[in-house]
Amino acid sequence: MRVLAIDTALAACAAAVLDTAYGGILASESLPMIRGHAEALIPLVARVMQQSDLTFRDLDRIAVTTGPGSFTGLRVGLAAARGFGVATGLPVVGVSTLSVYAAPHLAADSQIGVVAAIDARHQHVYLQVFGPAGRTVITPRLAPLSEAIRAASDAPSCLVGSAARAVADGLAKSAPVPPSVDAGGAPDIAWVAQIGAVTPEAKSPPAPLYLRAPDAQPQNAAQLPRR
């Protein structure tokens, strides 16, 4: 399986090419950024494809992060992935950022729990809780930071995501054993590719997982009346 993976959901613009039959990741690049994904993504994909020594005709599918994350960043990655899919006829699968954050830790130890928390601002997080073997305990949702802290205090867990440090700080006084913390600003693009390679196409469309309404709302009062 040869997969082009794309991630623009959070604080990076990243792409990778995976070949499961010949040694895993052939090429990858991740540029830390909060803004500017639209300008950076297409040249980045071109570089990664060139470094992999493959063309789009050699690929089997495209994987893209669907969120939760930045509204603007998500739209950039999803639009690019869909465009590549239409132009090449390749299937496009969506991968949740929360599951990508959790994946390497669940792969390393199937007996642990993982609390994935992404900063949603205003003392809220995008939250998903995984039990042993990756079983979903709390489905993806927008939640108060306090809910994530309570979820992490229920059992020894690994905390992952851009809000992991905030959750750990909330646990500091009550946790008998400090949890491990992986507070990266963006998920590992290699795991986007690996999850994308095994994700059923029919169950994972490249549709955005926003989990909240956009902060910017239409100014209806400023609209001109229709005639």
Backbone hydrogen bonds in HBPLUS format (Angstrom, degrees):
<---DONOR---> <-ACCEPTOR-->    atom                        ^
c    i                          cat <-CA-CA->   ^        H-A-AA   ^      H-
h    n   atom  resd res      DA  || num        DHA   H-A  angle D-A-AA Bond
n    s   type  num  typ     dist DA aas  dist angle  dist       angle   num
A0020-THR N   A0001-MET O   2.95 MM  19  5.35 165.4  1.97 151.9 152.1     1
A0060-ASP N   A0002-ARG O   2.79 MM  58  5.18 168.0  1.81 142.5 144.5     2
A0061-ARG N   A0002-ARG O   3.31 MM  59  6.76 145.9  2.44 158.8 162.5     3
A0003-VAL N   A0018-LEU O   2.85 MM  15  5.09 153.3  1.92 141.8 150.8     4
A0018-LEU N   A0003-VAL O   2.82 MM  15  5.09 160.8  1.86 149.5 155.7     5
A0004-LEU N   A0061-ARG O   3.21 MM  57  6.69 157.1  2.27 149.0 153.8     6
A0063-ALA N   A0004-LEU O   2.85 MM  59  6.18 162.2  1.88 151.6 156.5     7
A0005-ALA N   A0016-ALA O   2.77 MM  11  5.15 169.3  1.78 156.5 160.3     8
A0016-ALA N   A0005-ALA O   3.02 MM  11  5.15 146.2  2.14 135.3 140.9     9
A0006-ILE N   A0063-ALA O   2.86 MM  57  6.26 143.8  1.99 146.7 158.5    10
A0065-THR N   A0006-ILE O   3.18 MM  59  6.68 147.0  2.29 155.6 165.2    11
A0007-ASP N   A0014-ALA O   2.94 MM   7  5.14 156.6  2.00 147.8 144.9    12
A0014-ALA N   A0007-ASP O   2.92 MM   7  5.14 161.2  1.95 152.3 157.3    13
A0070-SER N   A0009-ALA O   2.78 MM  61  5.60 158.6  1.82 175.8 168.6    14
A0011-ALA N   A0185-GLY O   3.45 MM 174  5.44 162.7  2.48 136.3 133.0    15
A0033-MET N   A0011-ALA O   3.08 MM  22  5.08 157.1  2.13 103.0 110.1    16
A0013-CYS N   A0031-LEU O   2.86 MM  18  5.17 150.7  1.95 138.6 147.8    17
A0031-LEU N   A0013-CYS O   2.87 MM  18  5.17 171.5  1.87 143.1 145.5    18
A0015-ALA N   A0029-GLU O   3.01 MM  14  5.70 154.0  2.08 159.0 167.3    19
A0029-GLU N   A0015-ALA O   2.96 MM  14  5.70 152.0  2.04 165.9 171.7    20
A0017-VAL N   A0027-ALA O   2.86 MM  10  5.46 155.8  1.92 159.8 162.5    21
A0026-LEU N   A0017-VAL O   2.79 MM   9  5.61 158.3  1.83 156.4 164.0    22
A0019-ASP N   A0024-GLY O   2.89 MM   5  5.09 167.4  1.91 131.8 135.9    23
A0022-TYR N   A0019-ASP O   3.30 MM   3  5.57 141.0  2.46 103.3 113.1    24
A0024-GLY N   A0019-ASP O   3.03 MM   5  5.09 133.2  2.26 158.2 150.5    25
A0040-ALA N   A0036-GLY O   3.18 MM   4  6.34 149.5  2.28 148.9 157.9    26
A0041-LEU N   A0037-HIS O   2.92 MM   4  5.72 153.3  1.99 158.7 160.5    27
A0044-LEU N   A0040-ALA O   3.13 MM   4  6.14 152.1  2.22 148.9 157.5    28
A0045-VAL N   A0041-LEU O   2.85 MM   4  6.13 160.0  1.89 161.8 166.9    29
A0046-ALA N   A0042-ILE O   3.00 MM   4  6.23 159.3  2.04 150.8 156.7    30
A0047-ARG N   A0043-PRO O   3.00 MM   4  6.27 152.5  2.08 145.4 152.1    31
A0048-VAL N   A0044-LEU O   3.00 MM   4  6.28 163.6  2.02 153.7 157.9    32
A0049-MET N   A0045-VAL O   2.90 MM   4  6.08 163.5  1.92 154.5 158.9    33
A0050-GLN N   A0046-ALA O   3.02 MM   4  6.16 156.3  2.08 142.7 149.4    34
A0051-GLN N   A0047-ARG O   2.87 MM   4  6.11 158.6  1.91 151.5 157.5    35
A0052-SER N   A0048-VAL O   2.97 MM   4  6.14 142.6  2.12 143.7 153.3    36
A0053-ASP N   A0050-GLN O   3.14 MM   3  5.19 147.6  2.25  99.9 109.6    37
A0058-ASP N   A0055-THR O   2.92 MM   3  5.37 151.0  2.01 109.9 118.9    38
A0059-LEU N   A0056-PHE O   3.18 MM   3  5.31 157.4  2.23 104.9 111.7    39
A0062-ILE N   A0091-PRO O   2.95 MM  29  6.32 154.7  2.02 156.3 164.3    40
A0093-VAL N   A0062-ILE O   2.87 MM  31  6.34 159.4  1.91 160.6 166.3    41
A0064-VAL N   A0093-VAL O   3.02 MM  29  6.46 151.5  2.11 160.2 169.2    42
A0095-VAL N   A0064-VAL O   2.89 MM  31  5.96 146.8  2.00 147.1 149.9    43
A0066-THR N   A0095-VAL O   2.92 MM  29  5.68 150.8  2.00 134.6 139.5    44
A0209-LEU N   A0066-THR O   2.70 MM 143  5.54 168.0  1.71 150.8 148.2    45
A0097-THR N   A0067-GLY O   3.03 MM  30  5.27 158.6  2.08 119.3 125.4    46
A0074-LEU N   A0070-SER O   2.87 MM   4  5.93 166.1  1.89 154.7 158.4    47
A0075-ARG N   A0071-PHE O   3.19 MM   4  6.37 162.0  2.23 146.2 150.5    48
A0076-VAL N   A0072-THR O   3.15 MM   4  6.44 152.3  2.23 149.2 156.6    49
A0077-GLY N   A0073-GLY O   3.19 MM   4  6.51 168.1  2.20 159.9 160.0    50
A0078-LEU N   A0074-LEU O   2.94 MM   4  6.06 172.2  1.95 160.7 163.3    51
A0079-ALA N   A0075-ARG O   2.93 MM   4  5.82 159.6  1.97 141.6 147.8    52
A0080-ALA N   A0076-VAL O   3.06 MM   4  6.22 160.5  2.10 147.9 153.4    53
A0081-ALA N   A0077-GLY O   2.93 MM   4  6.11 167.4  1.95 152.6 156.2    54
A0082-ARG N   A0078-LEU O   2.93 MM   4  6.03 166.5  1.95 150.8 154.9    55
A0083-GLY N   A0079-ALA O   2.90 MM   4  5.99 153.7  1.97 141.8 149.9    56
A0084-PHE N   A0080-ALA O   2.87 MM   4  6.15 160.8  1.90 154.7 159.2    57
A0085-GLY N   A0081-ALA O   2.91 MM   4  6.12 154.4  1.97 144.8 152.7    58
A0086-VAL N   A0082-ARG O   2.87 MM   4  6.16 158.7  1.92 153.6 157.9    59
A0087-ALA N   A0083-GLY O   2.98 MM   4  6.14 165.7  2.00 151.3 155.5    60
A0088-THR N   A0084-PHE O   2.97 MM   4  6.01 145.8  2.09 146.2 154.3    61
A0089-GLY N   A0085-GLY O   2.71 MM   4  5.29 137.3  1.89 142.7 152.1    62
A0094-GLY N   A0204-SER O   2.83 MM 110  5.19 164.6  1.86 131.8 136.7    63
A0100-VAL N   A0096-SER O   3.12 MM   4  6.40 149.5  2.22 144.6 153.2    64
A0101-TYR N   A0097-THR O   2.99 MM   4  6.24 160.3  2.03 151.6 155.9    65
A0102-ALA N   A0098-LEU O   3.21 MM   4  6.43 154.4  2.28 142.0 148.5    66
A0103-ALA N   A0099-SER O   2.93 MM   4  5.90 144.1  2.06 143.9 153.1    67
A0105-HIS N   A0102-ALA O   3.11 MM   3  5.69 127.4  2.40 117.8 130.5    68
A0106-LEU N   A0102-ALA O   3.09 MM   4  6.25 159.3  2.14 157.5 163.6    69
A0107-ALA N   A0103-ALA O   2.89 MM   4  6.01 153.0  1.96 154.4 162.3    70
A0108-ALA N   A0104-PRO O   3.10 MM   4  6.17 140.6  2.26 130.9 140.3    71
A0109-ASP N   A0105-HIS O   3.10 MM   4  6.27 145.3  2.23 141.7 149.9    72
A0112-ILE N   A0109-ASP O   3.47 MM   3  6.03 172.2  2.47 116.1 118.2    73
A0133-ALA N   A0110-SER O   2.57 MM  23  4.61 141.9  1.71 137.1 149.9    74
A0158-CYS N   A0113-GLY O   2.90 MM  45  6.30 151.6  1.98 145.8 153.1    75
A0114-VAL N   A0130-PHE O   2.89 MM  16  5.03 156.4  1.94 135.6 143.2    76
A0130-PHE N   A0114-VAL O   2.77 MM  16  5.03 173.6  1.78 158.5 160.8    77
A0115-VAL N   A0158-CYS O   2.88 MM  43  6.18 160.9  1.92 158.4 164.8    78
A0160-VAL N   A0115-VAL O   2.95 MM  45  6.23 166.2  1.97 157.5 158.5    79
A0116-ALA N   A0128-GLN O   2.86 MM  12  5.30 166.5  1.88 178.4 173.8    80
A0128-GLN N   A0116-ALA O   3.02 MM  12  5.30 147.7  2.13 150.4 155.1    81
A0117-ALA N   A0160-VAL O   2.90 MM  43  6.29 166.3  1.92 159.5 161.0    82
A0163-ALA N   A0117-ALA O   2.95 MM  46  5.22 161.4  1.99 139.5 136.2    83
A0118-ILE N   A0126-TYR O   2.92 MM   8  4.97 156.5  1.98 138.7 146.4    84
A0126-TYR N   A0118-ILE O   2.81 MM   8  4.97 157.3  1.86 143.4 150.8    85
A0120-ALA N   A0124-HIS O   3.01 MM   4  5.25 157.8  2.06 137.1 133.6    86
A0124-HIS N   A0121-ARG O   3.12 MM   3  5.52 137.2  2.31 108.4 119.2    87
A0145-LEU N   A0123-GLN O   2.89 MM  22  5.44 162.2  1.92 138.1 134.1    88
A0125-VAL N   A0143-ALA O   2.78 MM  18  5.49 162.6  1.81 164.9 171.0    89
A0143-ALA N   A0125-VAL O   2.85 MM  18  5.49 169.3  1.86 165.9 169.7    90
A0127-LEU N   A0141-ARG O   2.79 MM  14  5.41 168.2  1.80 165.1 167.3    91
A0141-ARG N   A0127-LEU O   2.99 MM  14  5.41 142.4  2.13 143.4 154.9    92
A0129-VAL N   A0138-ILE O   3.11 MM   9  4.84 161.3  2.14 130.1 135.8    93
A0137-VAL N   A0129-VAL O   2.75 MM   8  5.32 163.8  1.78 147.6 151.8    94
A0138-ILE N   A0129-VAL O   3.22 MM   9  4.84 162.7  2.25 126.4 129.1    95
A0131-GLY N   A0135-ARG O   2.51 MM   4  4.90 169.5  1.52 156.9 160.4    96
A0134-GLY N   A0131-GLY O   3.05 MM   3  5.53 129.4  2.31 144.6 142.6    97
A0135-ARG N   A0132-PRO O   3.41 MM   3  6.06 173.8  2.42 116.6 118.4    98
A0147-GLU N   A0144-PRO O   2.93 MM   3  5.40 135.0  2.14 109.8 121.3    99
A0149-ILE N   A0145-LEU O   3.03 MM   4  6.38 153.1  2.10 151.1 159.1   100
A0150-ARG N   A0146-SER O   2.99 MM   4  6.23 156.6  2.04 144.8 150.6   101
A0151-ALA N   A0147-GLU O   2.92 MM   4  6.14 158.9  1.96 147.8 153.7   102
A0152-ALA N   A0148-ALA O   2.97 MM   4  6.17 153.1  2.05 144.5 151.4   103
A0153-SER N   A0149-ILE O   3.03 MM   4  6.21 134.0  2.25 139.7 152.0   104
A0153-SER N   A0150-ARG O   3.14 MM   3  5.08 129.8  2.40  93.3 106.9   105
A0154-ASP N   A0151-ALA O   3.40 MM   3  5.51 153.2  2.48  99.6 106.9   106
A0159-LEU N   A0180-SER O   2.89 MM  21  6.15 174.6  1.89 164.7 163.1   107
A0182-ASP N   A0159-LEU O   2.81 MM  23  6.18 156.8  1.86 159.9 167.8   108
A0161-GLY N   A0182-ASP O   2.98 MM  21  6.46 132.6  2.22 168.0 163.7   109
A0164-ALA N   A0161-GLY O   3.01 MM   3  5.17 165.2  2.04 113.7 116.4   110
A0167-VAL N   A0163-ALA O   3.10 MM   4  6.43 155.4  2.16 153.5 160.4   111
A0168-ALA N   A0164-ALA O   2.91 MM   4  6.16 160.2  1.95 149.8 155.6   112
A0169-ASP N   A0165-ARG O   2.87 MM   4  6.10 153.5  1.94 147.2 154.2   113
A0170-GLY N   A0166-ALA O   3.11 MM   4  6.33 148.0  2.21 139.6 147.6   114
A0171-LEU N   A0167-VAL O   3.07 MM   4  6.39 131.9  2.31 140.5 153.7   115
A0171-LEU N   A0168-ALA O   3.07 MM   3  5.01 131.2  2.32  93.5 107.0   116
A0172-ALA N   A0168-ALA O   3.11 MM   4  6.15 120.0  2.48 139.9 154.7   117
A0172-ALA N   A0169-ASP O   3.29 MM   3  5.11 147.6  2.40  95.2 104.4   118
A0174-SER N   A0171-LEU O   2.92 MM   3  5.45 136.6  2.11 116.7 129.5   119
A0175-ALA N   A0171-LEU O   2.87 MM   4  5.47 160.6  1.91 172.2 166.0   120
A0191-TRP N   A0188-ASP O   2.97 MM   3  5.52 133.9  2.19 112.2 123.5   121
A0192-VAL N   A0188-ASP O   3.27 MM   4  6.74 142.0  2.42 142.4 153.3   122
A0193-ALA N   A0189-ILE O   3.13 MM   4  6.45 156.6  2.18 147.9 152.5   123
A0194-GLN N   A0190-ALA O   3.00 MM   4  6.29 155.3  2.07 140.2 147.3   124
A0195-ILE N   A0191-TRP O   2.91 MM   4  5.90 167.2  1.92 145.8 149.2   125
A0196-GLY N   A0192-VAL O   2.90 MM   4  5.90 153.9  1.97 139.8 148.4   126
A0197-ALA N   A0193-ALA O   2.95 MM   4  6.13 134.7  2.16 141.7 152.6   127
A0198-VAL N   A0195-ILE O   3.14 MM   3  5.53 142.3  2.29 108.0 117.6   128
A0199-THR N   A0195-ILE O   3.07 MM   4  6.07 117.8  2.47 148.0 164.5   129
A0203-LYS N   A0200-PRO O   3.26 MM   3  5.55 137.3  2.45 104.4 115.2   130
A0204-SER N   A0201-GLU O   3.36 MM   3  5.55 156.7  2.42 105.8 112.3   131
A0207-ALA N   A0205-PRO O   2.83 MM   2  5.53 135.7  2.03 106.0  92.5   132
A0222-ALA N   A0219-GLN O   2.97 MM   3  5.60 149.3  2.07 115.0 123.7   133
A0223-GLN N   A0220-ASN O   3.10 MM   3  5.35 162.1  2.14 108.6 114.3   134
